[in-house]
């Protein structure tokens, strides 16, 4: 599961350790193993999440739905990131492959 959090107060939010300063905005369900990383698209409308389930999932954060599931790694995905123009997602995995 991926959780999208936002500061409870617009001014001077404490760090993530201060849970009182953050509230749950969305839960994105789909991964079948732990989430290892996530990255916002350049326009802020989508979130890519990587997981030990060997996938990267792209989410539409506005309506909390999975847009696509990217498969191909043979081991858990360690991290993911967006291209500057938001048209591609790159991922790296414990299988030593960058996709």
Secondary structure, 3 states (H helix, E strand, C coil): CEEEEEECCCCCCCCCCCHHHEEEEEEECCCCCCEEEEEECCCCCEEEEEECCCCEEEEECCCCEEEEEECCCCCCEEEEEECCCCCCEEEEECCCCEC
